[in-house]
Amino acid sequence: MKEQEYRVPRVHGPRVAVIGGGHGLSTMLRGLKQYTENLSAIVTVADDGGGSGMLRQDLGMPPPGDIRNCMEALANTEPVMRELLHYRFTEGSLAGQSFGNLFLAALNGISPSFDVAVRRMSQVLAITGRVLPVTTADVKLEAEFENGATVVGESKIFYCKKQEDCRIRQVRLIPEDSRALPEALSAIAEADMIVLGPGSLYTSIIPNLLVGGIVEAICASDALKVYVCNVMTQEGETEGYTVSDHIAAIFAHSVPGLFGLCLTNSSPIPKAVAARYAEEGAERIRCDRAACEALGVEVVERPVATVENGFVRHHPDDLARELILLHAERSVRIAGARFSPQRDPYRMEDRK
């Protein structure tokens, strides 16, 4: 019996729509682009802090930071260009500002709309796939806490939560009638797999679901829907949360059963690293499988985390491999083929 192994070219990889923001999303994209060119990153625009917040306030444009990070992750450019995009000014009125943010701001100034500016920058960077703002509306994030206190502004939620010392009850967008970018809805409709996260629960993931049309598009899709849970709880946002707490919060802000699969980390966390996190009130997110299953969500634990400069992060390659493998395992298999024991999702064997 003759066996032949082959790897599916990236151009024929699955159509993947990822939804979120922050560094978690860009980390995942760095891995996924090794497997497929058919990537669509749908990114929150509720940020109002740091350099992005300054440009938003001064120029009246959507915050560029998360979108820039995603484009950098997907860029196919020379090293000097990558270094230039990462460069932050250290002096004067531009101190702390990223050149990449300013580049996108300049493109926004000569473009008819922000989404067109993003598309033009994507072309300049020759990115794999596409990056889409979830909306072009000027939206702000408001958080309400369990004691009834409220605060407006994504960058203020951390400090307000520390002050109120209670959980976030809900977040909402102002205005509440924002509509999703049509291209974002199309990306969801065309996807073979939809991935939520990883990223900050209330400030990177959920804000996307509050934009009109996004939840409806996800519900209407027959794609595999996966939530990638964070590895550690986040100070000022999800202290004490379990995996099921994360899932319940997402469902409460969208619809129950928005997704049926949750990918969590099984890699060990070094004791010294865990101790440092504990000093800040953060800890490894506990996987309460029974509670997740009660919510209708299957939990899959895989080794997808690493420690980088003392911080626990998702490993881009490991995370991407497990996601692609999940899609491959749960999709209709090619007749006469099975997945190899090496667990490489794109290595198959033709059996004749």
C-alpha positions as CSV (number, residue, x, y, z in Angstrom):
1,M,0.0,0.0,0.0
2,K,1.6,3.2,-1.2
3,E,1.5,6.3,0.9
4,Q,2.1,9.9,-0.3
5,E,2.3,12.9,2.0
6,Y,1.8,16.4,0.9
7,R,1.2,19.9,2.4
8,V,-1.7,22.0,1.3
9,P,-0.5,25.3,-0.1
10,R,-1.4,28.4,1.9
11,V,-3.4,29.8,-1.0
12,H,-5.8,26.8,-0.5
13,G,-5.9,27.1,3.2
14,P,-9.2,27.5,5.1
15,R,-10.9,30.9,5.2
16,V,-10.5,32.1,8.7
17,A,-12.2,35.2,10.3
18,V,-10.6,36.2,13.6
19,I,-12.4,38.7,15.8
20,G,-10.8,40.7,18.7
21,G,-8.0,43.2,19.3
22,G,-4.9,43.9,21.3
23,H,-1.7,41.9,21.3
24,G,-3.4,38.6,21.5
25,L,-5.0,38.9,18.1
26,S,-1.8,40.0,16.4
27,T,0.1,37.1,18.1
28,M,-2.4,34.6,16.7
29,L,-2.3,36.1,13.2
30,R,1.5,35.6,13.1
31,G,1.0,31.9,13.4
32,L,-2.1,31.5,11.2
33,K,-0.5,33.2,8.2
34,Q,1.9,30.2,8.0
35,Y,-1.0,28.0,7.2
36,T,-3.4,30.1,5.1
37,E,-3.5,33.2,3.1
38,N,-7.3,33.4,3.5
39,L,-7.3,35.5,6.7
40,S,-9.6,38.3,7.7
41,A,-8.9,40.1,11.0
42,I,-11.9,42.0,12.3
43,V,-10.6,44.5,14.9
44,T,-12.2,46.6,17.6
45,V,-12.0,50.4,17.4
46,A,-13.1,51.2,21.0
47,D,-9.6,52.0,22.2
48,D,-9.1,55.6,23.6
49,G,-5.8,55.3,25.4
50,G,-2.1,55.8,24.6
51,G,-0.9,57.0,21.2
52,S,-4.1,55.7,19.5
53,G,-6.2,57.8,21.9
54,M,-4.2,60.9,21.2
55,L,-4.7,60.5,17.4
56,R,-8.3,59.8,17.9
57,Q,-8.8,62.9,20.0
58,D,-6.6,65.2,17.8
59,L,-7.6,64.0,14.3
60,G,-11.0,62.6,14.9
61,M,-10.1,59.2,13.4
62,P,-10.7,55.7,14.7
63,P,-7.9,54.4,17.0
64,P,-5.2,52.9,14.8
65,G,-3.1,50.9,17.3
66,D,-4.8,47.5,17.3
67,I,-5.3,47.6,13.5
68,R,-1.6,48.6,13.0
69,N,-0.5,45.7,15.2
70,C,-2.5,43.2,13.1
71,M,-1.1,44.6,9.8
72,E,2.4,44.3,11.2
73,A,1.8,40.7,12.1
74,L,0.6,39.9,8.6
75,A,3.1,42.1,6.7
76,N,5.5,40.7,4.2
77,T,8.1,43.5,4.2
78,E,11.8,44.1,4.5
79,P,13.2,44.1,8.1
80,V,13.9,47.8,7.9
81,M,10.2,48.5,7.2
82,R,9.1,46.3,10.2
83,E,11.6,48.2,12.4
84,L,10.3,51.5,11.1
85,L,6.7,50.6,11.8
86,H,7.6,49.6,15.4
87,Y,9.6,52.8,16.0
88,R,8.3,55.0,18.8
89,F,9.4,58.6,19.1
90,T,11.2,59.4,22.3
91,E,11.2,63.2,22.4
92,G,9.0,66.2,21.8
93,S,5.3,66.3,21.2
94,L,5.5,62.9,19.4
95,A,7.1,61.2,22.4
96,G,5.6,57.7,22.8
97,Q,3.8,57.8,19.4
98,S,4.4,55.0,17.0
99,F,5.5,55.7,13.4
100,G,3.0,53.0,12.3
101,N,0.2,54.9,13.9
102,L,1.3,58.1,12.2
103,F,1.6,56.3,8.8
104,L,-2.0,55.1,9.1
105,A,-3.1,58.5,10.2
106,A,-1.6,60.1,7.2
107,L,-3.2,57.6,4.9
108,N,-6.5,58.3,6.6
109,G,-6.0,62.0,5.8
110,I,-5.7,61.4,2.1
111,S,-8.4,58.6,1.9
112,P,-12.2,59.0,1.7
113,S,-12.7,56.8,4.7
114,F,-10.8,55.0,7.4
115,D,-11.4,51.5,6.0
116,V,-10.0,52.7,2.7
117,A,-6.9,54.0,4.5
118,V,-6.5,50.6,6.2
119,R,-6.8,48.9,2.8
120,R,-4.1,51.1,1.3
121,M,-1.7,50.5,4.2
122,S,-2.4,46.8,3.8
123,Q,-1.3,47.1,0.1
124,V,1.9,49.0,1.0
125,L,2.8,46.3,3.5
126,A,1.8,43.5,1.2
127,I,0.0,41.8,4.1
128,T,-1.2,38.2,4.0
129,G,-5.0,38.3,4.2
130,R,-6.8,41.5,5.2
131,V,-7.4,43.6,8.3
132,L,-10.8,45.2,8.8
133,P,-12.1,47.7,11.4
134,V,-15.3,46.2,12.8
135,T,-16.9,49.6,12.2
136,T,-16.0,53.1,11.1
137,A,-18.3,54.7,13.6
138,D,-16.9,56.8,16.4
139,V,-17.7,54.5,19.3
140,K,-16.8,54.7,23.0
141,L,-17.0,51.9,25.5
142,E,-18.9,52.2,28.7
143,A,-18.6,49.8,31.6
144,E,-21.2,49.2,34.4
145,F,-20.0,47.4,37.6
146,E,-22.0,45.1,39.9
147,N,-22.4,48.0,42.4
148,G,-24.0,50.2,39.8
149,A,-21.0,52.5,39.1
150,T,-20.3,53.3,35.5
151,V,-17.4,54.7,33.5
152,V,-17.0,55.8,29.9
153,G,-13.7,55.2,28.1
154,E,-11.9,51.9,27.4
155,S,-8.7,53.2,29.1
156,K,-10.5,54.1,32.3
157,I,-12.1,50.7,32.9
158,F,-9.0,49.3,34.5
159,Y,-8.7,52.1,37.1
160,C,-12.4,52.2,37.8
161,K,-12.6,48.5,38.5
162,K,-9.7,48.7,40.9
163,Q,-11.4,51.5,42.7
164,E,-14.9,49.9,42.8
165,D,-13.4,46.5,43.7
166,C,-16.2,44.5,42.1
167,R,-16.8,42.7,38.8
168,I,-17.9,44.2,35.6
169,R,-21.6,43.6,35.0
170,Q,-21.7,44.7,31.4
171,V,-20.2,46.9,28.8
172,R,-21.9,48.8,26.0
173,L,-21.0,51.0,23.1
174,I,-21.9,54.6,22.8
175,P,-23.7,55.2,20.5
176,E,-25.5,51.8,20.6
177,D,-26.6,51.9,17.0
178,S,-23.2,51.5,15.3
179,R,-23.2,49.2,12.3
180,A,-20.5,46.8,11.2
181,L,-18.4,47.4,8.1
182,P,-20.0,45.4,5.3
183,E,-16.7,43.7,4.4
184,A,-16.5,42.4,8.0
185,L,-19.9,40.8,7.7
186,S,-18.9,39.3,4.4
187,A,-15.7,37.9,5.9
188,I,-17.8,36.2,8.6
189,A,-20.3,34.8,6.1
190,E,-17.5,33.4,3.9
191,A,-15.4,31.9,6.7
192,D,-14.8,28.2,7.2
193,M,-13.7,29.0,10.8
194,I,-14.5,31.9,13.1
195,V,-12.2,32.6,16.0
196,L,-12.9,34.9,18.9
197,G,-9.9,36.0,20.9
198,P,-7.5,35.7,22.5
199,G,-7.5,39.1,24.1
200,S,-9.0,41.2,26.9
201,L,-12.5,40.0,27.5
202,Y,-14.3,43.2,28.0
203,T,-12.2,45.6,26.0
204,S,-10.9,43.6,23.0
205,I,-13.4,40.8,22.3
206,I,-16.9,41.8,23.5
207,P,-16.8,45.3,22.0
208,N,-16.8,43.7,18.5
209,L,-20.0,41.8,19.4
210,L,-21.8,45.0,20.4
211,V,-21.5,46.4,16.8
212,G,-24.8,45.9,14.9
213,G,-24.7,42.9,12.5
214,I,-21.7,41.0,14.0
215,V,-23.6,38.6,16.2
216,E,-26.2,38.0,13.6
217,A,-23.6,37.2,11.0
218,I,-21.8,34.7,13.4
219,C,-25.1,33.0,14.2
220,A,-26.0,32.7,10.5
221,S,-22.7,31.0,9.7
222,D,-22.1,27.3,9.4
223,A,-18.4,27.7,10.1
224,L,-16.6,26.1,13.0
225,K,-16.7,28.7,15.8
226,V,-13.9,28.7,18.4
227,Y,-13.3,30.9,21.4
228,V,-9.6,31.1,22.4
229,C,-9.5,31.7,26.1
230,N,-6.7,33.7,27.7
231,V,-4.1,31.8,29.7
232,M,-4.1,34.1,32.7
233,T,-6.7,36.4,34.4
234,Q,-6.2,40.1,33.7
235,E,-5.7,42.6,36.4
236,G,-8.3,45.3,36.4
237,E,-10.7,43.2,34.2
238,T,-11.1,39.5,35.0
239,E,-9.6,38.8,38.4
240,G,-11.0,35.5,39.7
241,Y,-12.6,34.5,36.4
242,T,-12.7,30.8,35.3
243,V,-13.1,29.7,31.7
244,S,-16.8,29.4,32.1
245,D,-17.0,33.0,33.5
246,H,-15.4,34.2,30.3
247,I,-17.8,32.2,28.2
248,A,-20.8,33.3,30.2
249,A,-19.8,37.0,29.8
250,I,-19.5,36.6,26.0
251,F,-22.9,34.9,25.8
252,A,-24.5,37.6,28.0
253,H,-23.3,40.3,25.6
254,S,-24.3,38.3,22.5
255,V,-26.5,35.2,22.5
256,P,-26.2,31.8,24.3
257,G,-24.4,29.3,22.1
258,L,-22.6,31.9,20.0
259,F,-19.8,29.3,19.7
260,G,-19.6,25.6,20.7
261,L,-15.8,25.1,21.2
262,C,-13.3,26.7,23.5
263,L,-9.6,26.2,23.2
264,T,-7.6,26.5,26.4
265,N,-4.0,26.1,27.4
266,S,-2.6,23.0,29.0
267,S,1.1,24.0,29.1
268,P,2.5,24.3,32.6
269,I,3.2,27.8,34.1
270,P,6.6,28.0,36.0
271,K,6.1,28.6,39.7
272,A,8.3,31.7,39.7
273,V,6.2,33.3,36.9
274,A,2.9,32.3,38.6
275,A,4.1,33.9,41.8
276,R,4.9,37.2,40.1
277,Y,1.5,37.2,38.5
278,A,-0.1,36.5,41.9
279,E,1.5,39.6,43.4
280,E,-0.6,41.6,40.9
281,G,-3.8,39.6,41.7
282,A,-3.6,37.5,38.5
283,E,-3.5,33.8,38.1
284,R,-3.9,31.0,35.7
285,I,-7.5,30.7,34.5
286,R,-9.0,27.6,36.0
287,C,-10.7,25.3,33.5
288,D,-14.1,24.4,35.0
289,R,-15.1,21.9,32.3
290,A,-18.4,20.9,33.8
291,A,-19.6,24.5,34.0
292,C,-18.5,25.1,30.4
293,E,-20.4,22.0,29.2
294,A,-23.5,23.3,31.1
295,L,-23.2,26.4,28.9
296,G,-23.1,24.1,25.8
297,V,-19.4,24.6,25.1
298,E,-16.9,21.8,24.6
299,V,-13.5,22.6,26.0
300,V,-10.3,21.5,24.2
301,E,-7.1,21.8,26.2
302,R,-3.9,22.0,24.2
303,P,-0.3,23.2,24.9
304,V,-0.4,26.7,23.4
305,A,1.3,29.0,25.9
306,T,4.9,30.0,26.4
307,V,6.8,32.4,28.7
308,E,8.4,35.4,27.1
309,N,10.4,37.9,29.1
310,G,8.6,36.8,32.2
311,F,5.2,37.1,30.8
312,V,2.8,34.2,29.8
313,R,1.7,34.5,26.2
314,H,0.1,32.3,23.6
315,H,2.8,30.8,21.3
316,P,1.8,32.0,17.8
317,D,2.9,28.8,16.1
318,D,1.5,26.4,18.6
319,L,-1.8,28.2,18.8
320,A,-2.2,28.4,15.0
321,R,-1.3,24.7,14.6
322,E,-4.0,23.7,17.1
323,L,-6.6,25.9,15.5
324,I,-6.0,24.6,12.0
325,L,-5.9,21.1,13.4
326,L,-9.3,21.6,15.1
327,H,-10.7,22.9,11.8
328,A,-9.3,19.9,9.9
329,E,-10.5,17.4,12.4
330,R,-14.0,18.7,12.5
331,S,-14.5,19.3,8.8
332,V,-15.5,16.9,6.1
333,R,-12.5,14.8,5.5
334,I,-11.1,14.1,2.0
335,A,-12.2,10.7,0.8
336,G,-9.4,8.2,1.3
337,A,-7.3,10.5,3.4
338,R,-6.5,10.6,7.1
339,F,-4.4,12.9,9.3
340,S,-0.9,11.8,10.0
341,P,0.1,10.8,13.5
342,Q,2.6,13.7,13.5
343,R,-0.4,16.0,14.1
344,D,0.6,18.3,11.3
345,P,-2.8,19.5,10.1
346,Y,-1.7,19.9,6.6
347,R,0.2,16.7,6.2
348,M,-2.1,14.0,4.8
349,E,-1.7,10.5,3.5
350,D,-3.3,9.3,0.3
351,R,-4.1,5.6,0.7
352,K,-4.5,3.6,-2.5
